[in-house]
């Protein structure tokens, strides 16, 4: 009964989400387009006889993966805020469905969209990617799944306290997107000022970048136990705090 309710609500939420073309385009198409544009740019550089920058080549799929996750988180924050403001969460809570089933349906939808977007990026990479980078798809997918769950839990924490739907996306963007700049993707953490370095070490997205980079470099998972533990702790802590402060109305 519990699984059936989760399945039906997930299917309903997925249909509602896909009825909004802009939301679907932002979550699915923008990461793919960003990946293809960067891939074509690097491809033109390689075709001109210049050696490809291996660091950039590795960072492109990671940047695309982070776009997937952040798009999902921003969508989650916005939808939860709209549902709360419109009284939908209050009405759903009055149904026989358990509260965690209602919230889990949103997480499952975002995970499904992440899988679809990642699959499109893999297909686009076969056509547009400029170098012969051998991506371990299964390992990268598992690392991205863990990263997505951890960062989605941050999204739930933001959605739990954001005041209205009007401010949901700006507040979410102001919190989440600057994290990418100090995550170690564009510059080494050691190059950051001490204060930003300390902030970066407290953010799950930093460990997501480290784990995804390690997987692409075919490091053994044992070399990234710290990243896995940090992402897991972030998920547990953010989920626990969200459960205490989440507002249904």
VMD Tcl script that draws the C-alpha trace (Angstrom):
set ca {
  {0.00 0.00 0.00}
  {2.82 2.37 0.93}
  {4.76 1.60 -2.24}
  {1.64 1.90 -4.39}
  {0.87 5.33 -2.91}
  {4.46 6.48 -3.54}
  {4.33 5.18 -7.11}
  {1.03 6.91 -7.90}
  {2.07 10.21 -6.34}
  {5.42 10.08 -8.13}
  {3.68 9.51 -11.47}
  {1.30 12.40 -10.73}
  {4.12 14.76 -9.77}
  {6.08 13.76 -12.89}
  {3.12 14.58 -15.14}
  {2.55 17.90 -13.39}
  {6.21 18.80 -13.80}
  {6.32 17.93 -17.50}
  {3.26 20.13 -18.14}
  {5.49 23.13 -17.46}
  {7.79 23.35 -20.51}
  {10.11 25.93 -18.96}
  {10.71 23.82 -15.87}
  {11.39 20.70 -17.92}
  {13.69 22.60 -20.27}
  {15.62 24.12 -17.39}
  {16.10 20.80 -15.62}
  {16.81 18.57 -18.63}
  {17.88 20.61 -21.63}
  {20.10 23.33 -20.13}
  {22.74 20.91 -18.73}
  {22.78 18.99 -22.03}
  {23.09 22.18 -24.09}
  {25.88 23.49 -21.84}
  {27.71 20.18 -22.22}
  {27.33 20.18 -26.02}
  {28.39 23.82 -26.42}
  {31.52 23.31 -24.32}
  {32.21 20.03 -26.11}
  {31.97 21.69 -29.53}
  {34.27 24.51 -28.41}
  {36.89 22.03 -27.22}
  {36.33 20.00 -30.37}
  {37.13 22.99 -32.59}
  {40.28 23.60 -30.59}
  {41.38 19.98 -31.09}
  {40.52 20.07 -34.78}
  {42.74 23.15 -35.18}
  {45.70 21.09 -34.04}
  {45.91 22.39 -30.49}
  {46.34 19.78 -27.78}
  {43.19 19.34 -25.67}
  {43.34 20.52 -22.12}
  {42.83 17.33 -20.12}
  {41.80 19.24 -17.00}
  {39.08 21.09 -18.89}
  {38.01 17.88 -20.62}
  {37.50 16.22 -17.26}
  {35.79 19.25 -15.73}
  {33.18 19.58 -18.51}
  {31.17 16.44 -17.57}
  {31.48 17.36 -13.89}
  {30.19 20.86 -14.59}
  {27.31 19.37 -16.59}
  {26.58 16.95 -13.74}
  {26.47 19.82 -11.24}
  {24.09 21.68 -13.51}
  {21.82 18.63 -13.44}
  {21.86 18.53 -9.65}
  {21.43 22.28 -9.15}
  {18.60 22.44 -11.69}
  {16.85 19.64 -9.81}
  {17.38 21.37 -6.46}
  {16.13 24.73 -7.73}
  {13.07 23.04 -9.20}
  {12.44 21.22 -5.91}
  {12.69 24.42 -3.85}
  {10.30 26.23 -6.18}
  {7.71 23.43 -6.35}
  {7.63 22.88 -2.58}
  {7.20 26.62 -2.02}
  {4.38 26.85 -4.57}
  {2.64 23.82 -3.04}
  {2.92 25.29 0.46}
  {1.69 28.72 -0.56}
  {-1.22 27.25 -2.53}
  {-2.30 25.00 0.35}
  {-1.53 21.84 -1.64}
  {0.87 20.47 0.97}
  {-1.73 20.98 3.68}
  {-4.34 19.07 1.67}
  {-1.91 16.28 0.80}
  {-1.02 15.89 4.46}
  {-4.71 15.29 5.23}
  {-4.75 12.26 2.89}
  {-3.93 8.70 4.06}
  {-0.42 9.13 2.61}
  {2.36 9.51 5.14}
  {4.25 12.83 5.12}
  {7.53 11.16 4.20}
  {5.79 9.44 1.28}
  {4.63 12.82 -0.03}
  {8.11 14.30 0.21}
  {9.80 11.15 -1.10}
  {7.74 11.39 -4.29}
  {9.40 14.73 -5.07}
  {12.85 13.23 -4.46}
  {12.10 10.26 -6.75}
  {10.93 12.61 -9.52}
  {14.17 14.60 -9.31}
  {16.24 11.43 -9.33}
  {14.40 10.18 -12.43}
  {15.00 13.48 -14.19}
  {18.66 13.29 -13.19}
  {18.95 9.83 -14.75}
  {17.28 10.99 -17.98}
  {19.50 14.07 -18.23}
  {22.66 12.04 -17.51}
  {21.66 9.55 -20.23}
  {21.21 12.40 -22.73}
  {24.62 13.80 -21.78}
  {26.23 10.39 -22.32}
  {24.61 10.16 -25.76}
  {25.66 13.72 -26.60}
  {29.18 12.98 -25.41}
  {29.54 10.14 -27.90}
  {28.87 12.61 -30.70}
  {30.35 15.90 -29.53}
  {32.99 15.23 -26.92}
  {36.41 16.27 -28.25}
  {38.71 13.76 -26.57}
  {38.78 10.05 -26.05}
  {37.92 10.34 -22.39}
  {36.91 6.93 -21.13}
  {34.10 7.68 -18.69}
  {33.19 4.88 -16.26}
  {29.46 5.36 -16.66}
  {28.33 3.11 -13.80}
  {30.79 4.54 -11.27}
  {30.05 8.10 -12.37}
  {26.31 7.44 -12.13}
  {26.67 6.07 -8.58}
  {28.80 9.04 -7.54}
  {26.28 11.41 -9.09}
  {23.42 9.63 -7.31}
  {25.09 10.07 -3.93}
  {25.91 13.70 -4.75}
  {22.35 14.35 -5.89}
  {20.82 12.92 -2.70}
  {23.19 14.96 -0.54}
  {22.60 18.25 -2.38}
  {18.85 17.58 -2.69}
  {18.74 17.34 1.10}
  {20.14 20.88 1.16}
  {17.36 21.85 -1.22}
  {14.78 20.43 1.18}
  {16.35 22.42 4.00}
  {16.06 25.61 1.93}
  {12.50 24.72 0.91}
  {11.62 24.12 4.56}
  {12.27 27.71 5.57}
  {11.91 29.81 2.40}
  {9.01 32.22 3.02}
  {7.10 32.35 -0.28}
  {7.20 30.94 -3.80}
  {8.12 34.39 -5.14}
  {11.42 34.34 -3.28}
  {12.11 30.60 -3.53}
  {14.18 30.60 -6.70}
  {16.20 33.79 -6.02}
  {17.04 32.63 -2.50}
  {17.93 29.14 -3.73}
  {20.11 30.55 -6.51}
  {21.85 32.96 -4.14}
  {22.71 30.07 -1.81}
  {23.50 27.26 -4.26}
  {25.21 28.73 -7.32}
  {28.04 30.54 -5.48}
  {28.92 27.15 -3.99}
  {30.04 25.96 -7.43}
  {32.62 28.76 -7.61}
  {34.36 27.59 -4.42}
  {33.81 23.84 -4.87}
  {37.25 23.13 -6.31}
  {35.93 22.70 -9.84}
  {37.41 25.89 -11.31}
  {40.35 26.41 -8.98}
  {42.14 24.35 -6.31}
  {40.76 24.74 -2.81}
  {44.24 25.70 -1.63}
  {44.09 28.81 -3.85}
  {41.04 30.14 -1.99}
  {41.37 32.66 0.86}
  {41.32 30.98 4.29}
  {37.73 32.03 5.04}
  {36.38 30.70 1.73}
  {38.49 27.57 2.09}
  {36.82 26.86 5.44}
  {33.37 27.48 3.94}
  {34.14 25.18 1.00}
  {35.16 22.38 3.35}
  {31.75 22.61 5.04}
  {29.77 22.26 1.79}
  {28.68 18.89 0.34}
  {29.15 20.17 -3.22}
  {32.92 20.35 -2.59}
  {33.02 16.65 -1.76}
  {30.75 15.89 -4.72}
  {33.27 17.54 -7.07}
  {36.14 15.65 -5.46}
  {34.31 12.32 -5.75}
  {33.22 12.90 -9.36}
  {36.74 13.95 -10.36}
  {38.17 10.88 -8.67}
  {35.72 8.56 -10.43}
  {36.57 10.09 -13.81}
  {40.26 9.63 -13.02}
  {39.46 5.98 -12.16}
  {40.64 6.34 -8.58}
  {39.53 3.48 -6.33}
  {36.53 4.32 -4.16}
  {38.68 3.64 -1.10}
  {40.63 6.79 -2.01}
  {37.46 8.83 -1.59}
  {36.01 7.39 1.59}
  {36.17 10.85 3.14}
  {34.07 12.29 0.31}
  {31.48 9.52 0.62}
  {31.29 9.97 4.40}
  {30.98 13.76 4.10}
  {28.17 13.49 1.53}
  {26.37 10.90 3.66}
  {26.69 13.01 6.81}
  {25.40 16.08 4.94}
  {22.40 14.08 3.73}
  {21.59 12.76 7.21}
  {22.02 16.13 8.93}
  {20.08 18.17 6.37}
  {17.29 15.59 6.27}
  {17.03 15.52 10.07}
  {16.96 19.31 10.34}
  {14.44 19.57 7.49}
  {12.14 17.11 9.26}
  {12.12 19.33 12.33}
  {11.67 22.73 10.66}
  {9.61 21.82 7.57}
  {6.47 23.92 7.29}
  {3.40 22.36 5.65}
  {1.49 25.64 5.54}
}
mol new
graphics top color blue
foreach p $ca { graphics top sphere $p radius 0.5 }
foreach p [lrange $ca 0 end-1] q [lrange $ca 1 end] { graphics top cylinder $p $q radius 0.2 }
display resetview
